[in-house]
Amino acid sequence: MPRLISTAVERARIGSGLRVATGVDVVGDIAIVRLPGLPTREKKKFAAALAAEVKNVRCVYEQEGGIEGEHRLRKLRHLAGEERTLTMHRENGCVYKVDVARCYFSPRLSTERLSIARSVSPGEKVLNMFAGVGPFSIPVAKIAGAKVTSCEVNAMACRLHRENNRLNKVDGLVTVVRGDVSRWAETTDLRFDRILMPHPSKADEFLPQAVKLARKRATIHYYRHVLGRDVEEAGSALSKELASILPRRAKRVLRKVRVVGPRWVEMAADIRLGP
Ligand SMILES: C[S@@+](CC[C@H](N)C(=O)[O-])C[C@H]1O[C@@H](n2cnc3c(N)ncnc32)[C@H](O)[C@@H]1O
């Protein structure tokens, strides 16, 4: 992608001062760019050049600010091409209908999703506490053949998740529960072998519920955005956080998922509850 950015910069003739904040996300045929500090005219020139340069891009939007709110949404402004936010995205042999303005979706987690799906065994019962449109849950069902319960508070994301289950022929394996996962946790009798917590800005608030929903020897995949100059510093901050929430018998392996900003790292803890 950096090569495409520099070609688009050259084509748009907007000089070398352009700072594309964190690269370009391409979801289906929609490109999402961050161009802080550039005049609108220059942004539009860059976006038009990007649409011309990348063959499958039909719409270009600017992301203004961060990913925000309970539903973790991007605030988008149209820059070039068609004006629509609904698209079809392909990843790991699955297809997803996504509305990039009304649902969370990041194409940057595809490797992580695949590695989780590959670690699941067919007989497992899996819970995804924060499912979005299904990009973690659907490959778990499709690749491992496991049964998945997906919780999601955003009604639009639930609708698309159910549609995506049908598109990927896993509607017999994946159940979507609409609503706040902590309220659902209070009422359900279900217990799980593996629990996914892909909500890195808030997962800490839900870890006690995850432990309650877990079977004796369950695995919990816990994701967090952690402040740290390097992985070591981020790892020790995460370790401290987990020590205050987890039962003492729980074992954990910490790893870096990706860098998410200057001094911010997305870390994962793979937690094994039982012996
Ligand atoms: C960071 S996104 C991850 C979505 C999805 N796993 C993915 O990778 O595309 C977190 C998701 O959790 C949902 N969410 C936030 N709070 C929730 C809650 N209390 N119960 C259920 N879902 C929640 C948001 O709407 C959002 O879709």
The ligand as an SDF file (V2000), in Angstrom:
LIG
                    3D

 27 29  0  0  0  0  0  0  0  0999 V2000
  -13.5830   -3.2690   18.1590 C   0  0  0  0  0  0  0  0  0  0  0  0
  -15.1500   -3.7910   17.5500 S   0  0  0  0  0  0  0  0  0  0  0  0
  -14.7600   -5.4520   17.0070 C   0  0  0  0  0  0  0  0  0  0  0  0
  -15.7880   -6.0570   16.0800 C   0  0  0  0  0  0  0  0  0  0  0  0
  -15.3700   -7.3750   15.4040 C   0  0  0  0  0  0  0  0  0  0  0  0
  -14.9110   -8.3530   16.3540 N   0  0  0  0  0  0  0  0  0  0  0  0
  -14.3360   -7.1340   14.3250 C   0  0  0  0  0  0  0  0  0  0  0  0
  -13.1710   -7.5040   14.5170 O   0  0  0  0  0  0  0  0  0  0  0  0
  -14.7020   -6.5670   13.2820 O   0  0  0  0  0  0  0  0  0  0  0  0
  -16.0670   -4.0480   19.0320 C   0  0  0  0  0  0  0  0  0  0  0  0
  -17.5130   -4.4180   18.7870 C   0  0  0  0  0  0  0  0  0  0  0  0
  -18.1390   -4.6560   20.0400 O   0  0  0  0  0  0  0  0  0  0  0  0
  -19.4490   -4.1240   20.0270 C   0  0  0  0  0  0  0  0  0  0  0  0
  -19.8080   -3.8620   21.4390 N   0  0  0  0  0  0  0  0  0  0  0  0
  -19.4440   -2.8160   22.2190 C   0  0  0  0  0  0  0  0  0  0  0  0
  -19.9340   -2.9290   23.4640 N   0  0  0  0  0  0  0  0  0  0  0  0
  -20.6230   -4.1050   23.4850 C   0  0  0  0  0  0  0  0  0  0  0  0
  -21.3740   -4.7840   24.4860 C   0  0  0  0  0  0  0  0  0  0  0  0
  -21.4880   -4.2850   25.7140 N   0  0  0  0  0  0  0  0  0  0  0  0
  -21.9710   -5.9560   24.1760 N   0  0  0  0  0  0  0  0  0  0  0  0
  -21.8450   -6.4740   22.9210 C   0  0  0  0  0  0  0  0  0  0  0  0
  -21.1700   -5.8680   21.9210 N   0  0  0  0  0  0  0  0  0  0  0  0
  -20.5520   -4.7060   22.1930 C   0  0  0  0  0  0  0  0  0  0  0  0
  -19.3370   -2.8860   19.1510 C   0  0  0  0  0  0  0  0  0  0  0  0
  -20.5840   -2.5120   18.6150 O   0  0  0  0  0  0  0  0  0  0  0  0
  -18.3270   -3.3530   18.0910 C   0  0  0  0  0  0  0  0  0  0  0  0
  -18.9860   -3.9040   16.9780 O   0  0  0  0  0  0  0  0  0  0  0  0
  1  2  1  0
  2  3  1  0
  2 10  1  0
  3  4  1  0
  4  5  1  0
  5  6  1  0
  5  7  1  0
  7  8  2  0
  7  9  1  0
 10 11  1  0
 11 12  1  0
 11 26  1  0
 12 13  1  0
 13 14  1  0
 13 24  1  0
 14 15  1  0
 14 23  1  0
 15 16  2  0
 16 17  1  0
 17 18  1  0
 17 23  2  0
 18 19  1  0
 18 20  2  0
 20 21  1  0
 21 22  2  0
 22 23  1  0
 24 25  1  0
 24 26  1  0
 26 27  1  0
M  CHG  2   2   1   9  -1
M  END
$$$$
